Amino acid sequence: MKFSNELINNTIKAWQPYCDYPLTKDDAIEIIQDMRNFAIAMINLNQGDVNGKSSSFKRKTN
């Protein structure tokens, strides 16, 4: 998957304060991919689908 230079640069800018070393373009791409995968997992969990199976997780409702 290809990411724009703008997204890569913004990712470095956003995450650099949390790292002890200078982030590279490859680091930024890894962060973007990890955040994308996390978002997909959260969406699937919210929809009750974990690894293609229904989840036994039930949301607490008021």
N, CA, C and O atoms as CSV, one atom per row, in Angstrom:
chain,resi,resn,atom,element,x,y,z
A,1,MET,N,N,0.850,-1.164,0.000
A,1,MET,CA,C,0.000,0.000,0.000
A,1,MET,C,C,0.900,1.232,0.000
A,1,MET,O,O,1.874,1.301,0.750
A,2,LYS,N,N,0.572,2.181,-0.829
A,2,LYS,CA,C,1.371,3.393,-0.941
A,2,LYS,C,C,0.693,4.528,-0.174
A,2,LYS,O,O,-0.525,4.697,-0.228
A,3,PHE,N,N,1.509,5.297,0.538
A,3,PHE,CA,C,1.002,6.420,1.317
A,3,PHE,C,C,1.620,7.704,0.788
A,3,PHE,O,O,2.753,7.707,0.308
A,4,SER,N,N,0.879,8.779,0.879
A,4,SER,CA,C,1.383,10.065,0.386
A,4,SER,C,C,2.507,10.578,1.284
A,4,SER,O,O,2.585,10.252,2.468
A,5,ASN,N,N,3.368,11.386,0.686
A,5,ASN,CA,C,4.446,12.009,1.464
A,5,ASN,C,C,3.874,12.880,2.579
A,5,ASN,O,O,4.453,12.978,3.661
A,6,GLU,N,N,2.728,13.512,2.304
A,6,GLU,CA,C,2.090,14.353,3.313
A,6,GLU,C,C,1.682,13.524,4.534
A,6,GLU,O,O,1.919,13.936,5.670
A,7,LEU,N,N,1.072,12.362,4.305
A,7,LEU,CA,C,0.671,11.500,5.418
A,7,LEU,C,C,1.893,11.000,6.183
A,7,LEU,O,O,1.889,10.975,7.413
A,8,ILE,N,N,2.917,10.612,5.471
A,8,ILE,CA,C,4.143,10.133,6.118
A,8,ILE,C,C,4.768,11.236,6.962
A,8,ILE,O,O,5.137,11.008,8.114
A,9,ASN,N,N,4.887,12.429,6.392
A,9,ASN,CA,C,5.482,13.547,7.133
A,9,ASN,C,C,4.643,13.946,8.339
A,9,ASN,O,O,5.189,14.249,9.400
A,10,ASN,N,N,3.322,13.950,8.188
A,10,ASN,CA,C,2.443,14.280,9.317
A,10,ASN,C,C,2.516,13.217,10.413
A,10,ASN,O,O,2.415,13.534,11.599
A,11,THR,N,N,2.689,11.971,10.018
A,11,THR,CA,C,2.825,10.888,10.991
A,11,THR,C,C,4.109,11.061,11.791
A,11,THR,O,O,4.105,10.922,13.014
A,12,ILE,N,N,5.195,11.361,11.109
A,12,ILE,CA,C,6.465,11.604,11.801
A,12,ILE,C,C,6.316,12.781,12.763
A,12,ILE,O,O,6.758,12.712,13.910
A,13,LYS,N,N,5.702,13.840,12.300
A,13,LYS,CA,C,5.518,15.036,13.133
A,13,LYS,C,C,4.667,14.725,14.375
A,13,LYS,O,O,4.962,15.211,15.467
A,14,ALA,N,N,3.630,13.927,14.207
A,14,ALA,CA,C,2.730,13.610,15.327
A,14,ALA,C,C,3.375,12.665,16.342
A,14,ALA,O,O,3.171,12.821,17.546
A,15,TRP,N,N,4.146,11.693,15.872
A,15,TRP,CA,C,4.676,10.653,16.747
A,15,TRP,C,C,6.085,10.924,17.253
A,15,TRP,O,O,6.516,10.302,18.224
A,16,GLN,N,N,6.809,11.835,16.621
A,16,GLN,CA,C,8.192,12.084,17.026
A,16,GLN,C,C,8.343,12.458,18.497
A,16,GLN,O,O,9.292,11.999,19.133
A,17,PRO,N,N,7.452,13.270,19.068
A,17,PRO,CA,C,7.606,13.615,20.490
A,17,PRO,C,C,7.575,12.405,21.432
A,17,PRO,O,O,8.018,12.512,22.576
A,18,TYR,N,N,7.068,11.275,20.980
A,18,TYR,CA,C,6.950,10.091,21.822
A,18,TYR,C,C,8.086,9.088,21.616
A,18,TYR,O,O,8.092,8.018,22.224
A,19,CYS,N,N,9.045,9.438,20.759
A,19,CYS,CA,C,10.154,8.524,20.456
A,19,CYS,C,C,11.482,9.128,20.873
A,19,CYS,O,O,11.692,10.337,20.778
A,20,ASP,N,N,12.372,8.266,21.335
A,20,ASP,CA,C,13.694,8.698,21.773
A,20,ASP,C,C,14.693,8.804,20.628
A,20,ASP,O,O,15.819,9.257,20.833
A,21,TYR,N,N,14.305,8.403,19.455
A,21,TYR,CA,C,15.197,8.401,18.298
A,21,TYR,C,C,14.472,9.043,17.112
A,21,TYR,O,O,13.241,9.081,17.098
A,22,PRO,N,N,15.198,9.540,16.136
A,22,PRO,CA,C,14.551,10.155,14.972
A,22,PRO,C,C,13.772,9.112,14.162
A,22,PRO,O,O,14.316,8.076,13.779
A,23,LEU,N,N,12.513,9.396,13.912
A,23,LEU,CA,C,11.693,8.485,13.116
A,23,LEU,C,C,12.056,8.600,11.639
A,23,LEU,O,O,12.340,9.686,11.134
A,24,THR,N,N,12.040,7.465,10.968
A,24,THR,CA,C,12.318,7.429,9.539
A,24,THR,C,C,11.012,7.268,8.763
A,24,THR,O,O,9.942,7.076,9.342
A,25,LYS,N,N,11.128,7.351,7.449
A,25,LYS,CA,C,9.979,7.120,6.586
A,25,LYS,C,C,9.430,5.705,6.814
A,25,LYS,O,O,8.216,5.508,6.864
A,26,ASP,N,N,10.323,4.730,6.951
A,26,ASP,CA,C,9.889,3.352,7.203
A,26,ASP,C,C,9.162,3.222,8.535
A,26,ASP,O,O,8.185,2.480,8.640
A,27,ASP,N,N,9.633,3.943,9.557
A,27,ASP,CA,C,8.941,3.943,10.852
A,27,ASP,C,C,7.524,4.496,10.690
A,27,ASP,O,O,6.563,3.937,11.217
A,28,ALA,N,N,7.413,5.593,9.960
A,28,ALA,CA,C,6.107,6.220,9.757
A,28,ALA,C,C,5.159,5.283,9.029
A,28,ALA,O,O,3.983,5.192,9.382
A,29,ILE,N,N,5.657,4.589,8.023
A,29,ILE,CA,C,4.817,3.644,7.284
A,29,ILE,C,C,4.349,2.520,8.198
A,29,ILE,O,O,3.196,2.097,8.121
A,30,GLU,N,N,5.226,2.038,9.054
A,30,GLU,CA,C,4.839,0.994,10.007
A,30,GLU,C,C,3.769,1.507,10.977
A,30,GLU,O,O,2.817,0.790,11.283
A,31,ILE,N,N,3.923,2.730,11.454
A,31,ILE,CA,C,2.927,3.330,12.353
A,31,ILE,C,C,1.580,3.440,11.646
A,31,ILE,O,O,0.545,3.099,12.219
A,32,ILE,N,N,1.592,3.915,10.408
A,32,ILE,CA,C,0.351,4.067,9.640
A,32,ILE,C,C,-0.338,2.716,9.470
A,32,ILE,O,O,-1.547,2.598,9.672
A,33,GLN,N,N,0.433,1.706,9.101
A,33,GLN,CA,C,-0.146,0.374,8.908
A,33,GLN,C,C,-0.687,-0.192,10.217
A,33,GLN,O,O,-1.763,-0.789,10.245
A,34,ASP,N,N,0.062,-0.001,11.298
A,34,ASP,CA,C,-0.397,-0.500,12.606
A,34,ASP,C,C,-1.673,0.205,13.047
A,34,ASP,O,O,-2.585,-0.441,13.564
A,35,MET,N,N,-1.752,1.515,12.852
A,35,MET,CA,C,-2.950,2.262,13.240
A,35,MET,C,C,-4.145,1.860,12.372
A,35,MET,O,O,-5.273,1.797,12.861
A,36,ARG,N,N,-3.902,1.590,11.103
A,36,ARG,CA,C,-4.960,1.131,10.208
A,36,ARG,C,C,-5.481,-0.223,10.680
A,36,ARG,O,O,-6.691,-0.434,10.762
A,37,ASN,N,N,-4.573,-1.131,10.988
A,37,ASN,CA,C,-4.978,-2.460,11.455
A,37,ASN,C,C,-5.727,-2.378,12.782
A,37,ASN,O,O,-6.692,-3.112,12.997
A,38,PHE,N,N,-5.287,-1.489,13.672
A,38,PHE,CA,C,-5.978,-1.299,14.947
A,38,PHE,C,C,-7.393,-0.778,14.706
A,38,PHE,O,O,-8.343,-1.263,15.320
A,39,ALA,N,N,-7.539,0.203,13.820
A,39,ALA,CA,C,-8.859,0.758,13.529
A,39,ALA,C,C,-9.786,-0.314,12.950
A,39,ALA,O,O,-10.956,-0.395,13.326
A,40,ILE,N,N,-9.264,-1.132,12.039
A,40,ILE,CA,C,-10.070,-2.212,11.465
A,40,ILE,C,C,-10.497,-3.195,12.551
A,40,ILE,O,O,-11.644,-3.643,12.564
A,41,ALA,N,N,-9.586,-3.533,13.459
A,41,ALA,CA,C,-9.931,-4.451,14.553
A,41,ALA,C,C,-11.022,-3.862,15.433
A,41,ALA,O,O,-11.940,-4.573,15.843
A,42,MET,N,N,-10.931,-2.578,15.726
A,42,MET,CA,C,-11.951,-1.938,16.566
A,42,MET,C,C,-13.297,-1.888,15.858
A,42,MET,O,O,-14.336,-2.082,16.489
A,43,ILE,N,N,-13.288,-1.634,14.568
A,43,ILE,CA,C,-14.543,-1.632,13.801
A,43,ILE,C,C,-15.158,-3.024,13.816
A,43,ILE,O,O,-16.359,-3.180,14.039
A,44,ASN,N,N,-14.326,-4.032,13.579
A,44,ASN,CA,C,-14.830,-5.409,13.585
A,44,ASN,C,C,-15.359,-5.800,14.954
A,44,ASN,O,O,-16.394,-6.459,15.055
A,45,LEU,N,N,-14.661,-5.402,16.001
A,45,LEU,CA,C,-15.115,-5.706,17.350
A,45,LEU,C,C,-16.451,-5.030,17.625
A,45,LEU,O,O,-17.351,-5.626,18.216
A,46,ASN,N,N,-16.569,-3.786,17.193
A,46,ASN,CA,C,-17.807,-3.040,17.381
A,46,ASN,C,C,-18.964,-3.695,16.637
A,46,ASN,O,O,-20.112,-3.627,17.078
A,47,GLN,N,N,-18.662,-4.323,15.519
A,47,GLN,CA,C,-19.699,-4.987,14.724
A,47,GLN,C,C,-19.888,-6.446,15.137
A,47,GLN,O,O,-20.699,-7.157,14.544
A,48,GLY,N,N,-19.140,-6.897,16.156
A,48,GLY,CA,C,-19.286,-8.246,16.649
A,48,GLY,C,C,-18.588,-9.281,15.797
A,48,GLY,O,O,-18.909,-10.467,15.879
A,49,ASP,N,N,-17.629,-8.853,14.972
A,49,ASP,CA,C,-16.929,-9.775,14.094
A,49,ASP,C,C,-15.451,-9.785,14.448
A,49,ASP,O,O,-14.756,-8.793,14.231
A,50,VAL,N,N,-14.966,-10.891,14.988
A,50,VAL,CA,C,-13.556,-11.026,15.325
A,50,VAL,C,C,-13.021,-12.225,14.556
A,50,VAL,O,O,-13.482,-13.350,14.749
A,51,ASN,N,N,-12.055,-11.985,13.693
A,51,ASN,CA,C,-11.475,-13.046,12.865
A,51,ASN,C,C,-12.540,-13.814,12.091
A,51,ASN,O,O,-12.480,-15.038,11.974
A,52,GLY,N,N,-13.503,-13.085,11.571
A,52,GLY,CA,C,-14.540,-13.704,10.755
A,52,GLY,C,C,-15.603,-14.457,11.541
A,52,GLY,O,O,-16.469,-15.105,10.952
A,53,LYS,N,N,-15.545,-14.377,12.860
A,53,LYS,CA,C,-16.512,-15.087,13.702
A,53,LYS,C,C,-17.238,-14.101,14.597
A,53,LYS,O,O,-16.703,-13.045,14.936
A,54,SER,N,N,-18.417,-14.438,14.967
A,54,SER,CA,C,-19.153,-13.598,15.901
A,54,SER,C,C,-18.444,-13.577,17.238
A,54,SER,O,O,-17.932,-14.598,17.696
A,55,SER,N,N,-18.418,-12.442,17.846
A,55,SER,CA,C,-17.754,-12.288,19.136
A,55,SER,C,C,-18.742,-12.539,20.261
A,55,SER,O,O,-19.930,-12.240,20.137
A,56,SER,N,N,-18.243,-13.089,21.358
A,56,SER,CA,C,-19.078,-13.262,22.538
A,56,SER,C,C,-19.076,-11.988,23.381
A,56,SER,O,O,-19.777,-11.894,24.389
A,57,PHE,N,N,-18.279,-11.015,22.953
A,57,PHE,CA,C,-18.214,-9.735,23.654
A,57,PHE,C,C,-19.543,-9.019,23.499
A,57,PHE,O,O,-20.044,-8.847,22.388
A,58,LYS,N,N,-20.101,-8.608,24.608
A,58,LYS,CA,C,-21.365,-7.861,24.585
A,58,LYS,C,C,-21.131,-6.483,25.158
A,58,LYS,O,O,-20.543,-6.327,26.227
A,59,ARG,N,N,-21.598,-5.489,24.434
A,59,ARG,CA,C,-21.469,-4.121,24.908
A,59,ARG,C,C,-22.416,-3.882,26.062
A,59,ARG,O,O,-23.552,-4.356,26.063
A,60,LYS,N,N,-21.945,-3.159,27.019
A,60,LYS,CA,C,-22.798,-2.791,28.141
A,60,LYS,C,C,-23.703,-1.656,27.683
A,60,LYS,O,O,-23.236,-0.642,27.166
A,61,THR,N,N,-24.983,-1.840,27.877
A,61,THR,CA,C,-25.941,-0.793,27.516
A,61,THR,C,C,-26.587,-0.253,28.766
A,61,THR,O,O,-26.766,-0.963,29.755
A,62,ASN,N,N,-26.928,0.990,28.705
A,62,ASN,CA,C,-27.554,1.631,29.871
A,62,ASN,C,C,-29.037,1.431,29.862
A,62,ASN,O,O,-29.728,1.901,30.766
